[in-house]
């Protein structure tokens, strides 16, 4: 597990992006904190990783359900 692997992070209202110029094979973890603005049950879209100049090489995880009380 590699932590602190990003070259640049871009946090926006609708998404969060992490950039790395060279990404060697392995397991990586990246997390960020969000603030809920209303209660409810939400489905989060899957995280997606892709090569910047070869977007046909990509991977993604499963969707998740988030419950805010």
WOCOR-V334250 format. One record per helix or strand of 3 or more residues. SS is the DSSP state (a for helix, b for strand). FROM is the first residue (numbers start at 0). LEN is the number of residues. If there is no record, write none. Layout:
SS/FROM/LEN
SS/FROM/LEN
//
This chain:
b/7/4
b/15/4
b/39/5
b/47/3
b/57/3
b/63/5
//
